[in-house]
Amino acid sequence: MSNHKNLNALSAGGLLVSLGIVYGDIGTSPIYTLKAIFNAAVTGGQAVDENLVLGALSCIIWTLTLQTTVKYVVITLRADNKGEGGIFSLYSLVRKNAKWLVLPAVIGGCALLADGIITPSITVTSAIEGLKLKFPEVQVIPIVLAIITVLFVIQQFGTDLVGKLFGPVMFLWFGTLGALGIYFVAQDLTIFRALNPYYAVNLLINNPLALLILGGVFLCTTGAEALYSDMGHCGRKNIRVSWIFVKLMLILNYLGQGVWALQHGNYDVHDNPFFKMVPGQYLLFLVGLATCAAVIASQAMITGSFTLISEAVRLNLWPKVRINYPSNQKGQIYVPSINWILWAGCITIVLIFKSSSRMEGAYGLAINLTFLATTILVAAYMKRKKIPVYIIVIFLTVYGLLESTFLIGNMAKFFHGGWVTVMIGSLLFTVMWSWYVARKIKNRFVKYVEIEDYYQIINELSSDISVPKYSSQLVYLTSANFKTEIESKIIYSIIQKEPKRADVYWLVHVDVVDEPFTRDYKVEFLIPGKLIRIDFKLGFRVEQRVNLLYRKVIEELVKNGEVDITSQYTSLNKHKIAGDFRFVLLEKHLSRFSKLSFYEQTIMDYYFVLKRLSLSEERSFGLDSSYVDVEKVPLIFVTPDDIEMNRLPV
């Protein structure tokens, strides 16, 4: 835990790391936010005049203040889970409050993943499109596809070295944003009128295109969720202090773009204020820097997606998938299946929309749902912390109305590309929800028995030489939460299906706890020397390598003289050779006689399709298949009592 304490300490290094990890997405939003707002107005027949510019800038400034600063930096960062953040970390803190909270958590997680497909596409495309100002005939799409492909290819090698460059590059990026803004703001100080919320309110009330404009305004805060998700990497204090610098640079740049727009009244939809305000001799430098910032934003989103999926797997919200650890850097993981799904999604988005202007329609709608989900979960966290009810009501009312208004504005994008993210998010939701519900259905049909009733039989079976020895040490993974219980299917496997004689029977139970990095265990000797239970309590961010964890526990038990794993075969025992270990996994399947509703049957059918596509139990737990036996058992046992028959007379 010392690492977390160090991370939470304010330091120059921590501030620089925060710039590189946290702000990529929100830091690249000036490239396309005002362009999206002005394009919506011009397309709707409005001129880019003083009322529109001041209103749009005021909306952006107060959105960054209310949504990003107050909600995330001030309030949500307080909901840390042993130093960790993110929607599933938050869900882990409150999931015992109410079972229905899994719904906003799953919706928010799926929306965040869908956003992970759009972010690289729009940020990289927006940056490369700046080349068109210098080279009008340049082919943007091939360059974008190449950059995105390289970005996803290098994920498997780890990003430790590249990650160290992120902080300085983003510091240069934000410094450049601020310098450009100051250059134009100095030409027209009246632009500071946009700090007055009156202009935002006036635009929202009097402008007939207010909802369309709000859809563009929302793009300025799409990276806000990263401030919370990356708390474990950077620390709360570093994020809060670095945000002061980042927000100032962003606002200065937006104000500078506003001055440029007021100076150039005949705004064209092909214009991008961000690149237009750059002196010609510096354009290529800014395009290169913007591309680096876009890659960093994409990298942060990809890494966040990997972390999200790894947490979902351990919380039983996603099928078991292979997770690699390409470097020793804390939190550095690589999920091959998600990496290539994201890559395919990004490539498809780029090929479908072809320009950042058209991608803007697909961007923002999904992440809006994540914001709403986070609001609900934060309110539940406040309740858990016994915050006064009136404060919770105010929080829910303010952010419920604000984010619902943004959602209505973003829904206007649905037929202009928003349907893509909704479709992607919905597909991901079916996977998460089916996996979660299927587990509930399975647990409903798991029958437990009192293990004490079988102590004598197990003890006698272990000593019965008339039964061929199955293994010296026989290990079963059990889902029983209490030491007094055991699944009837495990007893059936040991005693009836094929009597399995062993010197020692082991029951291993894994409990995923709400803290992120807990790694505790407890050993109970149910039948001394014959039946032993090990309970692992693992955090939701700890890799469940049961094979290694089990071996570590055995080594400690042997060292302490609590167990003897020496082989009982005479020829091996005299040489003190350890006995063999064997794991038995029970794989459940639906029998044709299962009595389920249509909804449950559909969920279970989908679940078993997903299960075939996911990692097997032995691989997900890090077990060597050479000493694992998999036994297929029906999810629902059908007894003769369930069958009605008539005997005909002879």
Number of C-alpha atoms within 10 A of each C-alpha: 9 7 11 16 11 13 20 20 14 17 14 11 12 22 21 22 25 28 26 24 27 29 26 27 28 23 27 29 23 19 23 23 25 27 23 24 24 27 24 21 21 14 11 12 10 15 17 21 17 15 16 23 25 28 26 27 29 28 27 27 24 17 20 23 16 16 20 24 20 13 20 23 23 13 14 25 24 16 21 19 20 16 25 25 27 27 25 28 26 24 25 22 21 22 18 12 13 9 9 10 17 19 13 20 24 26 22 25 29 29 27 25 26 27 27 26 26 26 26 31 29 30 27 28 26 26 26 22 24 24 20 12 16 13 10 10 9 14 13 19 17 12 15 24 20 11 18 21 16 11 17 18 13 10 18 16 12 18 18 14 10 9 15 14 14 24 22 13 18 28 18 14 22 23 16 16 25 23 16 22 25 17 16 21 22 12 13 16 12 11 20 14 15 23 19 16 16 15 21 24 14 16 22 18 11 9 16 13 17 20 21 22 28 24 28 29 27 27 27 28 22 25 24 22 24 22 27 26 22 24 26 22 22 28 28 26 19 23 28 19 15 19 21 11 15 21 20 13 23 25 21 21 27 29 31 28 27 29 26 20 23 19 14 13 12 11 18 15 15 9 14 25 24 24 20 15 20 15 10 12 9 9 18 15 12 21 18 15 18 23 23 19 27 28 24 31 28 26 24 24 26 26 21 21 25 23 22 21 23 25 24 21 20 21 20 17 25 23 24 22 19 16 19 14 15 15 16 10 12 11 14 16 22 25 21 17 14 18 19 14 11 21 24 14 18 22 20 15 22 24 14 12 17 17 18 23 19 16 26 24 25 26 30 30 32 31 29 25 23 24 26 22 22 26 21 19 25 26 20 21 22 21 16 13 10 10 12 10 12 9 13 18 12 11 19 17 11 13 18 18 13 15 18 16 15 23 24 16 22 27 19 18 22 17 11 14 20 21 17 21 26 19 13 18 23 17 13 20 21 16 19 23 19 24 23 20 17 21 15 11 16 15 12 11 11 16 15 16 16 13 16 15 11 13 15 11 11 24 20 12 20 20 14 13 10 8 14 11 16 17 20 22 21 21 23 19 18 20 17 19 12 9 18 13 17 21 16 14 21 21 17 13 17 20 16 11 12 11 16 19 26 29 23 23 24 21 22 18 22 18 18 21 19 24 20 21 19 18 16 11 16 11 14 13 15 17 16 12 15 19 21 19 21 21 19 23 20 22 22 25 24 17 18 19 13 19 15 13 15 15 11 11 16 17 13 12 15 13 11 9 9 12 18 15 20 19 20 16 11 9 10 13 13 11 10 13 14 15 18 15 16 22 22 18 18 19 13 15 14 17 13 9 11 13 12 11 9 9 9 15 16 13 21 22 15 16 23 17 11 17 15 10 12 17 15 16 16 19 16 19 17 16 16 12 13 8 13 15 13 13 12 11 17 16 20 19 15 14 7 7 6 8 7 6 6 5 5 5 4 3
